[in-house]
Amino acid sequence: MSPIPSDLAHAQEEWRATYRRLAARPQTVQRRRLVHLSMQVLFHPYWQDRRTGAWAALHGARHVPAAS
């Protein structure tokens, strides 16, 4: 699996920071920023033809279903 692109990792970090700010102090500008960042992360070209493994690499192993 190829490494996660830096722009995707940066967008995810920004998403988390924006989410924390929004939780602490709800504002329209933060909600809009969160939507914009969500689109950047979810529709990044890196995700084309990739499945759970790539998602887990970005979000951590807690999102991968346990093997049966």
C-alpha positions in Angstrom: 0.0 0.0 0.0 1.4 3.4 -0.9 1.8 6.0 1.9 -1.0 8.5 2.6 -0.4 11.7 0.7 0.6 14.7 2.8 -2.4 16.8 1.6 -4.8 14.1 2.7 -3.2 13.7 6.1 -3.2 17.5 6.5 -6.9 17.7 5.6 -7.7 15.0 8.2 -5.7 16.8 10.9 -7.5 20.1 10.0 -10.8 18.2 10.1 -10.1 16.9 13.7 -9.1 20.4 14.9 -12.1 22.0 13.3 -14.4 19.4 14.8 -13.0 20.1 18.3 -13.5 23.9 17.8 -17.0 23.3 16.6 -17.8 21.1 19.6 -16.5 23.7 22.0 -18.1 26.7 20.3 -20.7 26.1 17.5 -20.4 28.6 14.7 -21.6 28.6 11.1 -18.1 29.3 9.8 -16.8 26.2 11.6 -19.6 24.0 10.3 -18.9 25.2 6.7 -15.2 24.5 7.2 -16.0 21.0 8.5 -18.1 20.2 5.4 -15.4 21.5 3.1 -12.7 19.4 4.8 -15.0 16.4 4.9 -15.3 16.6 1.1 -11.6 16.9 0.7 -10.9 13.8 2.8 -13.7 11.6 1.6 -13.4 12.4 -2.1 -9.6 12.6 -2.3 -8.2 10.6 -5.4 -6.2 8.5 -3.0 -9.4 6.6 -2.1 -10.1 5.4 -5.6 -9.9 1.6 -5.8 -9.0 1.4 -2.1 -10.9 -0.2 0.7 -10.7 -0.6 4.5 -6.9 -0.9 4.7 -6.3 2.6 3.4 -9.0 4.1 5.6 -7.6 2.3 8.6 -4.1 3.7 7.9 -5.5 7.2 8.0 -7.9 6.7 11.0 -6.1 4.0 13.0 -6.8 0.3 13.5 -9.8 0.9 15.6 -11.9 1.3 12.5 -11.0 -2.1 11.0 -13.4 -4.9 11.7 -11.8 -7.8 13.6 -10.9 -10.9 11.6 -13.2 -13.8 12.2 
